[in-house]
Amino acid sequence: MSMADEDEEHTKALKAKEMMLPLFQKYNFTLKHNKLPIRHSKDDILARIRENPVIVLEGPTGCGKTTQVPQFILEEAYHRKEYCNIIVTQPRKIAAMSIAKRVSEERKCELGTLVGFKVGLKECLSPDTRLLYCTTGVLLQSLINSKTMANYTHVILDEIHEREVDMDFLLIVVRRFLATNSSKTKVILMSATIDSKAFAEYFKTPKKVGYLTAPIISVDRPRLYEVKEFYYDDLDKLRLDFAIDYENPGISSHMYTVAAKLVLVCDRLIENMHGEERMEYKPTVLIFLPGINEIDRMDHVLRETLTRIVNPKEKPNLDIHRLHSILPADEQVKVFRKPAPGQRKVILSTNIAESSITVPDVKFIIDFCLQRVLFTDTTTNFSTLRTEWASQANCIQRQGRAGRVMDGRVYRLVDRRFYENQMRFSTSPEILRCPLENVILKAKLLEMGPPHSILALAMNPPDLSDIRNTVLQLKELGALVQTVKGNYEQLDGDLTYMGRIMAKLPLDLRISKLIILGYIFSVLEESIIIAAGMNEKNIFLNQNSVRGYSQKMYWADGSGSDGIAILNAYIAWKSRKEQAGNESDMASWTRRMSLDLKCLMDMAELIREIKDRLNHVGMKEVSGPGRVVWSSREKTVILKVIMAGAFYPNYFIPMSVGGKELMERQSFTELGGRDPCNTVFFTGFDHEKYIGPLYTVQIKKLLSEGDFSKHQNMKVMYDRTTNRIFVTFLGSNDEHDQRGAFMPGKVHADVYRAIKLRKLGSRNRIMEIRTMRQRDAIEFATEMNLGHWEDANGWVPRRKVIRNAHLSVIPAIHQASMVCQVTNVIHCNKFYLRPEDTKNKDIFMDIHSKLNSRGYRLERFDPDWQFAVGQMVAAPLEEGSDRYARAVLKNYKNIRSTGDVMWTVFFLDYGHSSVLGQSAFRKLDGPLAYMKEIPQRVFEATLSEIQPSAIISPQGIWTAQSINRFKEMTLGKIFVVDVYSVVNDVASVVLKKGDEVPINSELIRLKFAQYAEESYISKLDHDMRERKQREMSLDEDVRYEVYHSSKNNQLKYEEDELEDVSPPEEKLRCKVMLSGPHSPLETTASSTVRSGVMKPVTIENDSVNSILLDSNPQDTHEKMLVGAFVHEQGNRLVVRQASMMPNIPGFGPLMALIFCPTCQMKKDEEETRVVSILTGLGCDKNTGESLFPEHDLALTLDVVLSDDDITEINALRYTMDTILHTDQDQTVPKFGDVSIENLKAKVKQYIIKILEHERKFMDIRHAPNDYDWKLVEENNAAEASSSSKKRKQDFNIYDNAIYPLLPPLGLLPVSAKQLDFLKRHCRELHKLALTDVNLPRHGITCQMCNTILETLPQLRIHLYSKLHRDRESQIKFR
């Protein structure tokens, strides 16, 4: 030994004495140990550890290696009076904590003293801790931060056979440090099933001649109980002549049957196996299946097999349970409960029961020898779960679940020869098939060379192409810049501040980016909650039910966002938790609200961890007086903005086949003119054979799922011509409920629920109703006065007479405008008007004076009077009032506590509703009876061509502020009312008062509203009214005819609203299968990235967007959906955690321009406008080829993009970059709180300006080669606005810009010749619209809007569209 070595040994001894002596005195190191198998190998293990830098220890589960080996080392340090500091890794948090607890109990010391643990931010340790259990990630992060492992004397890596990405990277780091700065640290590799030679070879150390491989120590564990193995070819008595298809891993229907029969065999197997006689119930059967769908199928087959056993004595008493990772915790717990005496538990499990969960009483294992393995295509970043044959190591691990407390059996449903000769020994390492993003970021933090050089040192190095693609994805995310020290590198890039934060957070990188953008846009708290929820297992329960879907809609609160549903649910839970009295109250509340309590608690823990880690990197919410504050409604929009930024380029466009105009026309035709926003339909009902109204209750039951309270809000109609049944949802009677709640846009929530009901079955779910034979049906329906039978026409429903139809106040076809008073306001799209003409005023005053005159006595109803829906009564205008008015009864509610019946009534002459008790009603009899035959004196109206502003109301409903402002402006006041259209007795109007700005325009100016297209049916009515009014102005005879028919229209007949009847059960002897419910608004989504553009897209079943409907069918601009995660199933893309973006024209392209790495604007041939944008990492400056073609995103524009837009977007991109900027020697930005405050205020200013800017519509024109980058000349590429040049000098951040400035548009003006042509074309279209000529066979094209118009009505309706009017405005036509 050299003198230097002797000095080092002496220093080491002094250090040990100084640091360890107090511990040796404080704790007991001479404990009596249990008799685990590993005790016999103690001396050999310790000797090998002393002699070698690395050893490999293999031993079966239960031999004691995890708990005992670290204690051997600890005790040896005591006996040798040496310093020691041991760290042991575990793949799972729960294992690290429970093992640390167990070891501290064995050592009779308090947890957190000599023995401790650290998992995530949860830690229990002290300066005394010399044996620390932690997760693999904790050790890896520690080594990356310290860049040495010399702090530890022993590093023990347990369960290394699992080959997770973190473990493989940790092995690289450990081996590198052993060879450089930590040669004195001892490394012990341990596992139950391990490819020992490969690990020993990987850790070989050089010697004078050749290499020394790490020694392998094997520990055997004598099993107390025997587990017999059987294979498919041993089951001669069970199987038919069937061969397994080993080329295509999966489970055939035959194999499900084999497994079910095997369960029956196990149940009947009478063997006095050791240990079983002590049990009062039958031991468990555990079946391993690859996934949830297979579990469902196995469950179905097993139950079906049981139902086929007729003899009750032969039928086994089975208690069937499912077990998988997304099962709520309270459901998972059920698998541990003892079954009833004589009952056998059967557990259908994924590989979660392989290692994570142990059920002690398992005797039989049925193993399909399959597993689901995650593969990620690094080119597209789409992940897919593949079913493949499990490895032998997996099967051995599964076998170990039996034979713990008794003898057992394992049945492997593959042939023995296949198992022994063709199944792999171990599963392929994750590093070869899973995303490498986090690994590469950790490699960058190591600062030991480029990522590909470090990963080349792995046991199984990933492909260079996978590393290249991952580096490109990190550049797209903003974690790396394009260059290394200023030079472009395809396989490397300098780490950004954003990248450093991503590497520190225990999350998917896109979720980490959501948090970083939340910080920039001043919604950090909310973004952390959403991120934690997206990272956890699903916090929502009962997702495969309409109830679960409705609950998710409730939590999304009209946002159409899974992320915001998570946010709202978590905030409600947290608030409830602070108020809750006890744990059982909390548990019952979460179950009632369809929430998973354990997942919420885990989520809360993760939120604390994220906040702590963000504090360490200097990222926390600014709290000064100048901090940015968002209103709750603005916050919803901003959260969607940051989702669009974080999850770029996962953008999807909801598509309607054939385009929006065709869809609107089809909706009108398919529903017979009914409103598609609240109507669904069934097909397959033969009206010639069946009398529809007899089965109305059954139809309502199908759609209400047993909730009878919903029946009165459904109207069922039957169409003889199409054999369809239509169901219209009438909405709530709450006047403030504008849509039936919970989804953005105009579509009623019950339409979504109805389509969900269908989709929960098969793609075209067949629904069954029971019917009567025709003769019985005619007899019963006639008896119930529902109508009558005519031999020529079949069944004719009962009709009602509308008397005095000529007194109706609903605007007639000849009325272009009228003077009205606003009598009641619900919101801007629902209010009531009373015409102020002399005739109507006289009728109204006559009714009012007689009902409130002493000369007319209003009689009470008898106490036992049976009131009915639709009945007209006199009622007080409000409770306790002595002013009476005519009212119609709408629906009722029984009050259990008092026994009273409360009715919702509608006042026919005022337009408002009230809830009153029956005692308040008075009769309209005698001299007042005529009032029952006078139509109501008000009509319902909506403001034409406006809708709620998507910025202040992303849910698409009018805010309280906008309703109050509208009331201030209108209620009780008189206006000139311009009638646009009348549809279903609702008038679309413009309210005017003298020379003032119309109310419609004023609401847009005040930012409460934005422009909206009128619906197709409204435009049809508008066109018909305009033409009729034009004819009347030109032809006296026409005018006379219209007025005359209007005056003489004394009686009108329409189908009566029939009461719900239920035919006698015994007469319902036939069955009719219906298809539906369907909606013409159903749409599909289309991906915008190159790699997904040709693939069909579905939204995951548990998403609030799993039902995609065109929520604003009248709007022509494109909507956008953003998905947090996308994976592949076959050729189909499945989107998870989806959010519908705000209904702001051009929102998608604007988000792409704000958050893309770089972009190219595609112009039309004349270069007068931008028609589409291409975004991505850009192209090679020499060849023009895309740097990352699979992730290039192309979006077509349907709004005008201007240089002002680009200036504002550049200002925002620059400010975001400034907030995230660090110099080369910095790891955290050096701004003070005040500077950050000011920058965030600018971010708010710019984003609001971008979103509020009103853009003109333009026709969609596709640029040739949407995904091709065009080489830009150097002088053009260098062009930038003067403001951007100025910024560049002010602050030098553009060497490492995450969001470099976009180039100016450089558009040319439209030529005079083209302008003249378009104006002439417009004149011709308007002239043509006034004629009655037939258009050419293939229609004509509007050259302004690039739209084919096949008929004159289409042409007329097109001329009313905002697109065409905006195009006319752009060329200054008229």
Protein Blocks (a to p, Z undefined) as FASTA:
>chain_A
ZZklmmmmmmmmmmmmmmmmmmmmmpccbdcddfdfklmmmmmmmmmmmmpmbdcdddde
hilmmmmmmmmmmmmmmmnopacddddddfbfklmmmmmmmmmmmnopaehilpccdehj
bccddfklmbdcddfklmmmmmmmnopaklpmbdcdehklnopaklmmmmmmmmmmmmmm
mmmbccddddfbdcfklmmmmmpccdfehcadddddddddddfbdcddddfklmmmlpcc
ddddfklgcddfklmmmmmmmmmmmmmmccddehjlmpcbdcddddddfblklmmmmmmm
mmmmmmmpmblmlpccdddddddfklcfklmmmmmpccdehiacdddddfklmmmpccfk
bfbdcdehiacdddddfknopacdddddddfklmmmmmmmgoklbccddddfbdfklmmm
mgcfbdcdfklmpcfklmmmmmmmnonacfklmmmmpmbacdfklmmmmmmmmmmnopac
fbeehiacfkbccddfklmmmmmpccdfklmmmmmmmmmnopmmmmmmmmmmmmmccfbg
hklcfklmmmmmmmnnonopaklmmmmmmmmmmmmmmmpmblmlmmmmmmmnopafklmm
mmmmmmmmmmmmmmmnopacdfbfkbccddfklmmmmmmmmmmmmmoccbcddddehijk
lmmmmmmmmnnopafklcccdehiafklpcfklmmmmmmmmmnnopaklmmmcccdddfk
lopacdddebjabfklmnlpoiacjbdfklmmmmmmmmmmcfblcdddddddfklmmmmm
mmnonaccdfklopaddddddehklmpcbdcfklmbdcdddfbdfblmbccdddfbfklm
mmmmmmmmmmmcckbccddddfklccdehiacdddfbghiabdcddddfbdcddfknopa
cdddddfknopacdddfklpccdehjllmmmmgccfbdcdddehiacdfklmmnopacfk
lmmmmmmmmgopacddddfbdcehiacddddehjbccfklmmmmnopaccddddfklmmm
mmmmmmmmmmmmmmmklmmmmmmmmmmmmbccdddddddddddfklmmbccddeddddfk
bccdddfbfklmmpccdddfkbmklpccdfblmbmbdcddddfbdcdehjbccdehiadd
dfdehklmmmmmmmmmbdcddddfkopacfbdcedebjafklopafblmlpccdddfbdc
dfklmmmmmmmmmmmmmmmpccfkbcbdcbdfklmmmmmmmmmmmmmmmmmpccdddddd
ddehklbccdddfklmmpccfklmmmmmmpccklmcfbdcdddfkiacddfklmmmmmmm
mmmmmmmmmmccdcdfkopadfklopacfbfklmmmmmmpmklmmmmmmnopZZ
